[in-house]
Amino acid sequence: MSALVLGLLIASAKSSFDAQKGEFTQMSANAIQLDRVLARYGPETKDARGVLRRTALSLDRNWSGNTSRSEKLDSAETRAAGASFYEKIQGLAPRNDFQRSLQSQALQIALALGQARSLLLEQAGSSSRRHFWW
């Protein structure tokens, strides 16, 4: 009986870890896609792309560190960077339909990143779930 319970606990923990890893991988893919969309928009997205890269690198580098994953995703620094990033995209002044389309795509991808972050926080049981990233 003990072996069965232990087996179920291990399977549950592995399933949870695999789900979080998959969602983090999806967030990484979205960040790459977002960077490409912003690059196509033009040089006026340089600051926003810099914020995106710094935030993504920081999360990636620290993902396997000693601090819990939810603390990294829910840190004041990450929330501030996310808000700053979203404001930079929102503040772009498109000069043509192509740039308007790219800005719209960038905002949608940024929102998807925020939703994925919220999902990871919810799964981790973060006590600060009410804070939003973007």
Protein Blocks (a to p, Z undefined) as FASTA:
>chain_A
ZZmmmmmmmmmmmmmmmmmmmmmmmmmmmmmmmmmmmmmnomklmmmmmmmmmmmmmmmm
mmmmmbdfklmmmgmklmmmmmmmmmmmmmpccfbfklmmmmmmmmmmmmmmmmmmmmmm
mmnopaklmpcfZZ
